[in-house]
């Protein structure tokens, strides 16, 4: 739902009427970050539900992580284990070459820590991939239409 606060209360601009007694989080609907967050999560959700993807994800959260890994900013740091213990490094190249793949783990960058440019690039890549995968659901086109009306 989107509401506009007025001196007399609020005006409902879209969605269902707020329910008396429920608590709601209030955020600025015109904030570019908020718009990008809604667009990204709506697109990922629709891609997941479409079944048109080829990712081996078993859950929505795992699927979203594949998207962030492959289309987004990727990993922000890495952890590896060797005979001397467990180590954290910033770049994959900082892990010694003799460490087996099974002893390496990447930490994905949180969507909340993406820069504006990283969010835009990820959303653009996601849309291109969804088109290439053949996603043609009404909801997908509704999301794209909403994005064209509300610049990110």
RADACOR-V146233 format. One record per backbone hydrogen bond with DSSP energy under -1.0 kcal/mol. CO is the residue of the C=O (numbers start at 1). NH is the residue of the N-H. Records with the same first field share a line. If there is no record, write none. Layout:
CO->NH  NH
This chain:
2->13  14
4->11
6->9
9->6
11->4
14->2
19->22
28->31
31->35
32->36
33->37
34->38
35->39
36->40
37->41
38->42
39->43
40->44
41->45
42->46
43->47
44->48
45->49
46->50
47->51
59->63
60->64
61->65
62->66
63->67
64->68
65->69
66->70
67->71  72
68->74
74->109
77->107
78->89
79->105
80->87
82->85
85->82
87->80
89->78
91->94
92->95
96->99
100->103
101->104
103->81
105->79
107->76  77
110->113
111->114
115->119
116->120
117->121
118->122
119->123
120->124
121->125
122->126
123->127
124->128
125->129
126->130
127->131
128->132
129->133
130->135
131->134
137->141
138->142
139->143
140->144
141->145
142->146
143->147
144->148
145->149
146->150
